[in-house]
């Protein structure tokens, strides 16, 4: 795993600013502490930071082909590189190294832009073809590896693995996008391809971008999650097939010339990954667990069962709720506002793992692929009710009930009828949006200043949900919601969280369940194999029955979360109150109604309401503003 950066003159061959490109590369040193490399030529500059995983001796980058016409800077791993190497050798390609990087170069020579369709792995890379005068950018199918870019006012183009590489450029437009603020407070993250800055974008997953001087850049989608043909007729047939496919995916992602371990939270998905990894390895698996002093959030007993069953060497750390120093690192890790509080334990487990291994396998994506989130069951039931009543009746009736029903934050989701009534009063996209939103519409309206609301005009974060629902290649309500999550929540939250926190510690992570073939196969399963009678992950749990304890598989879902509400009423709450009083943040940004924030803090501290998630988002946004030098003066909305 590595970090990449670079500069390109889209209008000519001006000489690159070597000091600037070096500063961009230095900003992402944590992604590759094992070495650096550069390529400078008229009109082009590449930087690379290396975390050596495969071919430790000859895999340095940027890498050239034997002619010197092709240059590549690459972040990621190609898991089928050995098979591709053999195929390319049969086509008379000659290799000088044993690295997966060189395979990409020869794949480009053989297939051009279609090379990405032949690559199985997690990757973001930029290739310069000097002969064809072509700059080619590519990102993996599910968005496991990041790639940011910007077209600058002087007609140059810059890119980098993280936003912090681009912000080294003094001419980068840093006007904050009000739509990004809306997405952040609605969903807890900023959706691809948008970033916090209007002038910076993320290359979307499954896309390539081709740039030639004098031509319009071409953004092409080469892959999208679609259900594959699946002939599993019974649940047991599907479970047997699933286990074989997942075991193959885990085994394929063990390729490395450095130590590989596993995250082990105690949940179903990480436990499955650990079990299959142990079966594929000859040595005991190093596994890493984060526990909590609060027993409601602590899964250590379940993780210990799995570690003991498979002879893993388990390493454990416990969080107390006093990790404010680690919290303060998060804004610098993510560069732009990021609101998932589980980033804190994810960072802690990555830091723990890096003491022992260089690569760790993660169990992420099981919930998205096999309908494990509780919201899928709620959404399915709500869609059934929507189908019984026309919108003309349903909207006014349930809208009225939603307005008069009391707000009960502490009740379980199934008893919070106010939220359910409001969701039923909306169409499908709005209903699911309210299911996944972090800060509800009415509270966001209260928090936003008049100026921010004017800047947003008619934009609402539900537009993202509606767009992906329209494009979903499935017909059942839960399947459509899963597709939406693969396009939004997974890529914008889960994968960002894991990549940034792990790479901040120079640890590579891999997600076997995101093997593209496995994803397509899972999407093609019968809906009832994934969710029935309120039980999600049916086929996954059935498949894992021979491998994992019954009480682990069939207990209530817990998730890798933190006791945020309690923390904000304790040490973290005190820390937050001090942060709120600092200059240069929320109070002077022009984006928020400060009186509304004060009310939220008071209500939460008193126990009257649970505003912990909204307060966390406000805290993260304030820390972003404080890091953004001059941001309030340059970008504040007009109040």
DOFILUM-612115 format. One line per field, with one value per residue (C-alpha): residue number from 1; x, y, z; residue in three letters. Coordinates in steps of 0.5 Angstrom, whole numbers, plus 500, padded with zeros to 3 digits. Each point is the difference from the previous one (the first is absolute). Layout:
% residues N
seq (NUM_...)
east (X_...)
north (Y_...)
up (Z_...)
type (ala_...)
% end
This chain:
% residues 639
seq (1_2_3_4_5_6_7_8_9_10_11_12_13_14_15_16_17_18_19_20_21_22_23_24_25_26_27_28_29_30_31_32_33_34_35_36_37_38_39_40_41_42_43_44_45_46_47_48_49_50_51_52_53_54_55_56_57_58_59_60_61_62_63_64_65_66_67_68_69_70_71_72_73_74_75_76_77_78_79_80_81_82_83_84_85_86_87_88_89_90_91_92_93_94_95_96_97_98_99_100_101_102_103_104_105_106_107_108_109_110_111_112_113_114_115_116_117_118_119_120_121_122_123_124_125_126_127_128_129_130_131_132_133_134_135_136_137_138_139_140_141_142_143_144_145_146_147_148_149_150_151_152_153_154_155_156_157_158_159_160_161_162_163_164_165_166_167_168_169_170_171_172_173_174_175_176_177_178_179_180_181_182_183_184_185_186_187_188_189_190_191_192_193_194_195_196_197_198_199_200_201_202_203_204_205_206_207_208_209_210_211_212_213_214_215_216_217_218_219_220_221_222_223_224_225_226_227_228_229_230_231_232_233_234_235_236_237_238_239_240_241_242_243_244_245_246_247_248_249_250_251_252_253_254_255_256_257_258_259_260_261_262_263_264_265_266_267_268_269_270_271_272_273_274_275_276_277_278_279_280_281_282_283_284_285_286_287_288_289_290_291_292_293_294_295_296_297_298_299_300_301_302_303_304_305_306_307_308_309_310_311_312_313_314_315_316_317_318_319_320_321_322_323_324_325_326_327_328_329_330_331_332_333_334_335_336_337_338_339_340_341_342_343_344_345_346_347_348_349_350_351_352_353_354_355_356_357_358_359_360_361_362_363_364_365_366_367_368_369_370_371_372_373_374_375_376_377_378_379_380_381_382_383_384_385_386_387_388_389_390_391_392_393_394_395_396_397_398_399_400_401_402_403_404_405_406_407_408_409_410_411_412_413_414_415_416_417_418_419_420_421_422_423_424_425_426_427_428_429_430_431_432_433_434_435_436_437_438_439_440_441_442_443_444_445_446_447_448_449_450_451_452_453_454_455_456_457_458_459_460_461_462_463_464_465_466_467_468_469_470_471_472_473_474_475_476_477_478_479_480_481_482_483_484_485_486_487_488_489_490_491_492_493_494_495_496_497_498_499_500_501_502_503_504_505_506_507_508_509_510_511_512_513_514_515_516_517_518_519_520_521_522_523_524_525_526_527_528_529_530_531_532_533_534_535_536_537_538_539_540_541_542_543_544_545_546_547_548_549_550_551_552_553_554_555_556_557_558_559_560_561_562_563_564_565_566_567_568_569_570_571_572_573_574_575_576_577_578_579_580_581_582_583_584_585_586_587_588_589_590_591_592_593_594_595_596_597_598_599_600_601_602_603_604_605_606_607_608_609_610_611_612_613_614_615_616_617_618_619_620_621_622_623_624_625_626_627_628_629_630_631_632_633_634_635_636_637_638_639)
east (500_503_498_500_500_502_499_498_500_494_502_507_507_502_505_497_502_504_499_493_499_505_496_493_504_502_493_499_506_496_497_507_506_504_502_499_501_498_500_501_499_498_492_500_502_499_501_499_501_501_498_503_495_502_507_504_506_498_493_502_496_499_501_501_500_506_499_500_493_495_501_495_499_496_496_497_501_498_498_500_506_504_494_501_507_500_494_504_507_496_499_507_501_506_501_506_497_495_496_492_502_504_494_495_505_500_492_500_505_495_493_501_494_497_505_496_495_506_502_497_503_499_504_500_506_502_504_503_501_505_499_493_500_495_499_495_497_497_496_498_493_498_504_504_506_499_502_499_501_499_501_503_499_507_497_505_497_502_498_502_498_497_498_505_505_496_499_508_499_499_495_495_493_498_493_496_494_493_498_505_498_493_502_505_495_494_504_507_504_501_498_504_502_499_505_500_503_496_507_502_496_501_501_494_501_500_502_505_502_504_504_503_502_495_495_494_502_496_497_497_497_503_496_494_497_495_497_504_496_499_497_500_493_500_503_505_502_501_504_504_502_501_505_504_500_502_506_503_499_504_505_501_501_506_505_506_507_499_496_492_495_493_495_495_495_496_494_498_504_507_499_499_506_504_498_501_506_503_498_504_506_505_502_496_496_502_493_498_494_498_496_496_499_492_498_494_505_505_501_507_497_497_507_503_496_502_508_500_496_505_506_501_505_495_502_495_500_494_497_498_496_506_504_499_507_498_494_504_504_494_499_507_499_494_502_492_495_498_495_500_502_503_506_502_501_501_507_501_500_504_505_500_501_506_504_500_498_500_494_493_494_493_493_496_495_496_494_500_500_496_495_502_498_494_498_499_494_497_501_497_493_500_500_494_496_501_498_493_498_501_505_494_497_506_504_495_498_507_503_494_502_507_499_496_504_505_507_503_508_501_495_502_499_494_496_502_494_501_506_496_494_504_503_494_497_506_502_505_506_498_498_506_504_497_502_507_501_504_497_492_498_496_506_505_495_501_508_501_500_496_506_502_492_501_506_497_494_496_506_498_504_494_502_506_496_495_505_503_493_498_506_499_501_495_493_498_500_506_504_500_501_506_503_499_504_506_500_499_501_505_505_499_500_502_506_502_501_504_504_502_501_504_504_501_504_503_496_497_493_496_493_499_492_501_503_496_498_498_496_496_499_497_495_497_498_492_498_498_506_503_494_494_495_505_506_506_506_496_504_507_498_498_507_504_496_506_505_497_497_492_499_505_496_493_501_497_505_504_505_507_497_502_495_500_494_503_507_497_497_507_507_499_494_505_505_494_498_507_501_493_503_506_501_500_495_492_499_503_499_493_498_496_495_504_494_497_507_500_493_502_506_496_494_505_504_494_497_494_502_506_503_507_500_499_505_505_499_500_507_503_498_503_506_500_499_506_504_498_504_496_494_495_502_500_494_495_493_497_496)
north (500_507_507_504_507_504_506_500_506_500_505_499_498_505_497_497_504_494_503_500_493_498_504_496_493_502_502_492_497_496_496_498_500_495_505_505_501_506_501_507_502_506_500_494_498_494_499_493_498_493_495_493_494_496_500_504_500_502_503_508_505_504_494_500_495_498_505_506_502_498_503_497_502_495_499_494_492_496_493_497_503_493_497_506_500_493_502_506_496_495_507_501_505_500_502_502_500_496_505_501_508_497_496_506_503_494_500_507_498_494_503_508_503_493_497_502_495_494_503_497_503_507_505_508_501_506_498_504_498_504_497_502_506_497_501_494_499_494_498_493_498_501_506_497_504_508_505_507_505_507_504_507_507_500_494_495_494_497_493_496_495_504_507_503_499_504_506_501_503_508_501_494_503_499_503_496_496_502_493_496_503_498_493_500_502_495_494_501_500_503_496_499_503_506_503_505_505_502_500_493_493_493_495_495_493_496_506_502_507_501_507_502_507_504_495_500_495_493_498_492_495_493_497_500_495_496_493_494_494_495_493_499_497_499_504_494_500_507_500_494_504_507_496_498_506_504_495_501_508_500_495_505_506_497_501_504_500_503_497_500_500_501_505_496_504_494_502_495_503_501_493_497_503_498_492_500_503_495_494_503_502_495_505_502_507_506_503_507_502_506_500_505_501_501_493_501_502_495_494_497_493_499_501_496_494_501_501_494_495_502_501_507_504_506_507_504_507_503_507_504_506_505_499_508_500_495_503_507_496_498_507_499_493_501_508_501_499_493_498_493_499_493_503_501_492_499_504_497_493_502_503_493_496_504_498_493_499_505_497_499_497_503_497_506_500_494_504_503_494_496_505_500_507_500_506_495_497_506_503_493_501_507_499_494_505_506_495_499_508_505_506_505_496_498_506_505_494_498_507_502_494_501_508_498_494_501_500_494_500_494_495_494_502_496_504_507_501_507_498_495_504_505_495_497_507_501_496_494_505_504_495_496_507_501_493_501_508_501_507_501_505_504_500_502_506_502_500_503_508_504_501_492_499_505_497_493_503_494_494_495_494_495_502_495_494_501_500_494_497_502_496_494_493_497_500_498_505_498_498_507_503_495_503_507_498_497_507_505_497_495_504_507_497_493_500_507_498_494_503_506_498_494_504_505_494_498_493_497_498_495_498_493_501_505_496_502_493_499_506_499_493_502_505_495_496_499_506_495_496_507_503_496_501_506_496_502_496_494_497_502_498_493_499_502_495_495_505_505_499_500_506_504_499_501_505_507_505_504_503_504_506_504_502_507_503_498_503_507_500_498_502_501_505_504_500_502_506_503_498_504_506_501_505_499_494_500_506_504_496_503_493_499_502_500_501_493_497_503_497_493_500_501_495_495_501_500_494_503_498_496_504_497_498_507_503_495_503_507_499_497_506_505_496_500_508_501_496_504_506_506_496_504_507_496_496_502_500_507_500)
up (500_498_499_493_498_494_495_493_495_496_495_499_503_505_505_506_507_503_507_500_497_506_505_497_501_507_502_499_503_505_494_498_505_497_494_495_493_494_493_497_493_496_501_505_507_504_508_503_508_501_505_497_500_494_496_506_496_493_501_500_497_496_495_493_494_497_494_505_497_505_508_505_507_504_507_501_499_494_503_493_498_499_495_496_500_497_495_498_499_496_495_500_506_503_508_504_507_504_502_498_498_494_498_500_495_495_501_497_494_499_501_501_504_501_504_506_498_501_507_506_506_504_496_498_495_495_494_495_493_496_494_499_505_504_508_502_507_503_507_502_499_507_502_505_498_500_494_501_494_498_493_502_498_496_496_504_503_507_503_507_504_505_500_505_494_495_506_499_494_501_494_502_500_508_499_505_496_504_497_503_507_499_498_506_505_497_499_504_494_493_494_494_496_504_505_505_495_494_496_502_498_501_494_501_502_493_496_496_498_493_499_493_499_496_501_505_506_499_506_499_505_498_506_504_505_497_502_496_498_507_499_508_501_507_506_501_493_500_507_497_494_505_504_494_497_506_502_493_501_506_498_494_504_505_494_503_502_507_506_499_506_501_504_504_503_503_495_494_494_504_503_493_497_506_500_492_501_505_496_494_504_503_505_506_498_503_502_503_505_503_506_504_507_499_500_495_495_501_496_503_502_493_497_505_498_493_501_505_495_495_504_498_504_502_502_504_502_504_499_506_497_502_493_499_497_495_498_499_494_496_496_498_498_496_497_499_505_501_505_502_507_499_497_507_502_492_501_507_497_494_504_504_494_497_506_498_492_494_497_503_498_501_501_497_495_502_503_493_496_504_503_507_502_504_495_495_503_502_493_497_505_498_493_501_504_494_495_504_500_494_502_500_506_503_500_504_505_502_499_506_504_499_503_506_502_506_499_504_498_506_497_495_493_499_506_497_496_498_496_497_498_497_496_497_498_495_494_500_499_505_505_499_501_507_502_499_501_506_502_498_495_506_504_494_498_507_500_494_499_495_496_499_499_494_497_500_496_498_502_505_501_498_493_501_502_495_494_502_501_493_498_504_496_505_501_507_505_505_494_497_507_500_493_503_506_496_496_506_507_498_496_503_508_501_495_501_508_499_494_504_507_498_495_506_503_494_500_494_500_496_499_497_500_495_495_494_498_507_500_493_503_506_497_495_506_502_504_505_501_503_504_502_506_503_500_495_498_500_495_503_506_498_496_506_505_499_502_505_507_499_506_496_493_503_505_499_495_504_495_501_504_506_506_497_504_507_497_499_507_503_498_493_501_504_495_494_505_500_492_499_503_496_495_492_500_500_503_495_494_498_499_506_505_506_505_497_502_507_501_497_505_506_498_499_506_504_497_497_493_497_495_501_492_498_505_498_493_502_504_494_495_505_500_493_500_505_495_494_501_498_498_504_497_493_500_505_498_500_506)
type (unk_unk_unk_unk_unk_unk_unk_unk_unk_unk_unk_unk_unk_unk_unk_unk_unk_unk_unk_unk_unk_unk_unk_unk_unk_unk_unk_unk_unk_unk_unk_unk_unk_unk_unk_unk_unk_unk_unk_unk_unk_unk_unk_unk_unk_unk_unk_unk_unk_unk_unk_unk_unk_unk_unk_unk_unk_unk_unk_unk_unk_unk_unk_unk_unk_unk_unk_unk_unk_unk_unk_unk_unk_unk_unk_unk_unk_unk_unk_unk_unk_unk_unk_unk_unk_unk_unk_unk_unk_unk_unk_unk_unk_unk_unk_unk_unk_unk_unk_unk_unk_unk_unk_unk_unk_unk_unk_unk_unk_unk_unk_unk_unk_unk_unk_unk_unk_unk_unk_unk_unk_unk_unk_unk_unk_unk_unk_unk_unk_unk_unk_unk_unk_unk_unk_unk_unk_unk_unk_unk_unk_unk_unk_unk_unk_unk_unk_unk_unk_unk_unk_unk_unk_unk_unk_unk_unk_unk_unk_unk_unk_unk_unk_unk_unk_unk_unk_unk_unk_unk_unk_unk_unk_unk_unk_unk_unk_unk_unk_unk_unk_unk_unk_unk_unk_unk_unk_unk_unk_unk_unk_unk_unk_unk_unk_unk_unk_unk_unk_unk_unk_unk_unk_unk_unk_unk_unk_unk_unk_unk_unk_unk_unk_unk_unk_unk_unk_unk_unk_unk_unk_unk_unk_unk_unk_unk_unk_unk_unk_unk_unk_unk_unk_unk_unk_unk_unk_unk_unk_unk_unk_unk_unk_unk_unk_unk_unk_unk_unk_unk_unk_unk_unk_unk_unk_unk_unk_unk_unk_unk_unk_unk_unk_unk_unk_unk_unk_unk_unk_unk_unk_unk_unk_unk_unk_unk_unk_unk_unk_unk_unk_unk_unk_unk_unk_unk_unk_unk_unk_unk_unk_unk_unk_unk_unk_unk_unk_unk_unk_unk_unk_unk_unk_unk_unk_unk_unk_unk_unk_unk_unk_unk_unk_unk_unk_unk_unk_unk_unk_unk_unk_unk_unk_unk_unk_unk_unk_unk_unk_unk_unk_unk_unk_unk_unk_unk_unk_unk_unk_unk_unk_unk_unk_unk_unk_unk_unk_unk_unk_unk_unk_unk_unk_unk_unk_unk_unk_unk_unk_unk_unk_unk_unk_unk_unk_unk_unk_unk_unk_unk_unk_unk_unk_unk_unk_unk_unk_unk_unk_unk_unk_unk_unk_unk_unk_unk_unk_unk_unk_unk_unk_unk_unk_unk_unk_unk_unk_unk_unk_unk_unk_unk_unk_unk_unk_unk_unk_unk_unk_unk_unk_unk_unk_unk_unk_unk_unk_unk_unk_unk_unk_unk_unk_unk_unk_unk_unk_unk_unk_unk_unk_unk_unk_unk_unk_unk_unk_unk_unk_unk_unk_unk_unk_unk_unk_unk_unk_unk_unk_unk_unk_unk_unk_unk_unk_unk_unk_unk_unk_unk_unk_unk_unk_unk_unk_unk_unk_unk_unk_unk_unk_unk_unk_unk_unk_unk_unk_unk_unk_unk_unk_unk_unk_unk_unk_unk_unk_unk_unk_unk_unk_unk_unk_unk_unk_unk_unk_unk_unk_unk_unk_unk_unk_unk_unk_unk_unk_unk_unk_unk_unk_unk_unk_unk_unk_unk_unk_unk_unk_unk_unk_unk_unk_unk_unk_unk_unk_unk_unk_unk_unk_unk_unk_unk_unk_unk_unk_unk_unk_unk_unk_unk_unk_unk_unk_unk_unk_unk_unk_unk_unk_unk_unk_unk_unk_unk_unk_unk_unk_unk_unk_unk_unk_unk_unk_unk_unk_unk_unk_unk_unk_unk_unk_unk_unk_unk_unk_unk_unk_unk_unk_unk_unk_unk_unk_unk_unk_unk_unk_unk_unk_unk_unk_unk_unk_unk_unk_unk_unk_unk_unk_unk_unk_unk_unk_unk_unk_unk_unk_unk_unk_unk_unk_unk_unk_unk_unk_unk_unk_unk_unk_unk_unk_unk_unk_unk_unk_unk_unk_unk_unk_unk_unk_unk_unk_unk_unk_unk_unk)
% end
